[in-house]
Amino acid sequence: MVIADKGYDANHFVEAIEAKGAEPVIPPRSNRLNPREYDRHWYKDRNLVERFFNRIKQFRRIATRYEKLDKCFKAMIGLACTMIWLE
């Protein structure tokens, strides 16, 4: 599945997703003449992921990526997730 917002609701984009064998979960724009069906349940879960990324980026060290090494950056993300979980 490819989950995206209304900004990606274009015929060529949806066709490219389907050509790869994935299911597009993209709500149709309001000006679309023939609205497509999409799985509303999966689209609601996308909001949880976006809010989580927003919450993590409130940690300045992660938002500006002070760590140069990937393993150190991954450790800081783990620490931030732990702090959010403990709240």
C-alpha positions, 0 to 999 in steps of 0.5 A: 500500500502507498498511503498519501494525502490529496496532493498526490491524487493524480491519475499518472501517480495512481497508475504508477503505483498500481503498475508496481502492484501496490494499492494506492490509499489516496483520498480523491480531491474535491474537484475530481469528476469520478472520485475513486474509492480508498480505504479510510481505515488505513488513511486514518492510521497515516495521521498517527504516524505524521503526529508521531514524526511531529512529536519526535521533531520537537527534540532539537537534537533530532530536528537539526541532526547533530549526530553525524553517525547513523548509529548515534542518530538512531540511538537519539531517536530511540531515546526520544521515543522512550521519553515520549513513551514515559510521558 
